[in-house]
Amino acid sequence: MHVGRSVLAGTGLDSRTLHLLGDCHAMKSDGSTAEYYQLPEGAKELQDLISHRNLNAQDGEIFRSIYRKGLADHSSELRDARKVLFYAREEVRRLEKLEMAIPNIRRYNMMCFRDTTWCSYSYICDNQSCTVIFNDYHIKACREWWGKEGAPVAYANFKTDECGYVKK
C-alpha cells in the first residue's frame, strides 16, 4: 500500500505521522523469498536496519530485544521477552489510535503496479540501486501483470540532492 501525502493533508495529523504514512509500501512475497528480507547495502549492525526501515522507538526496542535475547548478561531471556511484549502492546495502542484518527484510510488506496509510487525521473536516471526507479525490468513486469499496455503506474518526484541520481 502507498498512501499519498496529499490525501492525508487535511487529517490534522502531525508532520511525522504524515511522512510515515506517505512513505509506507507493502511488498508481496511468493513464500520462498522476498525483497524485504534482503539486507540494505552497507548494513553492518542492527541500528543500520532500524534506521533503514525508519522504525519507531517501540519497533526498535522489540527488534533489539529479540536479537539479543539470552545474550546480554544484564538481561535474562524472560526479561527480554517481557520487554518485547510491553513494547508490542504499546505499538498496538499507537496503531489503534492512528486507525481511529483516520477511520477510512483504506478508501484512499488505489490500485497501481506493485502498490508503489515510482520516481518520475526514472526515464532519465540510471541509479540501479534506487528502490523507486521504474526501469526496463519493471516495465516488462508491469506489462505481464496487466496483460497489455496502459497499466496504472503511480509516479512522484523523489529526486533530491541526496537520492543518488545518475544521468543516463
N, C-alpha and C positions, 0 to 999 in steps of 0.2 A: 504494500500500500504506500502511496505517496500522497500526502495532503498538502496542497499548495498554501503558502503563507497568506496570499491574498484572500483566500476563502476564510481563513481564521482571523483576519484582521479585526473584525467587528465583535469578537467574542469577549473582549475585556481581559484576556489572559495576559500575563506578564511576557516581556520580550523573550526571556529564556525559554519559556514553555512554547511560545510560538515558533521559535527557532527549532526546538527539538521536534515538534510536531511536523514542521515543514520539511524536515530532513529525514523522516523515517521511511525506510524502504524495507519491504518484506521480500525475501528471496525464497524460491521454491527449490526443493530437492527431489531427486528420483529415489531417494532412500539409501543409495550406495555411497555417495559423496556429495558435497555441496560447496559452493564458493565461500559460504560463511564459516567453514572450518579451516580455510587457508589462513595462515598467519600473514599479517601485513609485512611488507618489505621493511627490513631493518628492525623488526621487533626482537628484543633481546631479553626482556623481563616482563613480568606481569603488568606493571604500570604502563608499558607500551601498548598492551592490548586494551587496557582500561581506557587509556587516552584515545586510541584509535576508534573505539566504539563510542566514545563520549558518554561513558556510563556515569550515572549519577552516584551519589555517596552510598546509598543503600546497595545498589548493584555492585559497586566496587568492593564494599565490605564483604558481601556474600562471596564474590569471586575470590578475594584474598583468603577468606576463612576456609573455603573449600580446598583451595590449593595447598594451604599449609597444614590442613587438618592432620593432627598427630605428629607433626614435625617440630613445632616450636615448643621449647621446654617451658615457656611461660603460659602455655595454653593447652589444656587437655583436649582430646577429641570431643568429649562431651561439651566442654565449654565452646569449642568452635562450632559444633552442631547447634547449640543453643543460640549462638551469635547469628548463624545463618537464618534460623527460624525467626529471631527478633527482627532482623533487617528485611527478611522476606515479608513478614506481616506489615511492616511499615511501608514497604513498596506497594503492597496490595492496597493499603489505605490511601496512599497517594494517587494511585491509578484509579481507584473508585471515585475519589473526589474529582479527578480530571474528567472522568466519564459523566459525572453529574453536571459538571460545568459546561460540557458540550454534549448534551444528550443525543443529538442527531448527527454526530460526526460521520457516521457511516454513510449518510446520504450524500456527502460531498465526494465520495470516492468515484473515480471514473475508470473505465476500462481502457488500458493502453498497454503497449508492448512491455511485458515483464513488470507491469505496475510501477514503472520507473520514469522519472523525468531525466532526459538526456541533455547534454550540453549542446547548445545551439552553435557552438564553434566547432563541432565535430568535423564538419566538412572541410575545414582549413587547418585543423590541429592534428598533429601526428604523435601526441603523447600516448603511447600504448599502455602505460601504467595507470592512466586515468580511469577511475571507476565509472564515470558517466559519459565517456566518449562513445559515440554511436558510429562504429567502424564497419568495414565490409562484412565481418563475421556477424554482427548484429543485423545488418541489412538482410543477409541471407536467412538468418534465423527468424527474422520478423516476417519475411515472405512465407516461409514454411509454416509458421504459427497461424498466419491469417489466411493462407491458401491462395493469395493473389496480391497484387499491388494495392496500395492505398490503406494499409493498416493504420490504426490510430497509434501515433507515437507522440509523446509529450516532450517538448523541449523548453529549456530555460537557459538564460545566460549565466553560466557558472564560471566564466573566465575572470580570474583575478591575477594580481601580480605574483601571487604565491602558488598558483594552480599547476605550474609546470607546463604551460602552453609551449608547444613546439610547432612552428610554422611548417606546413607541408611544402 
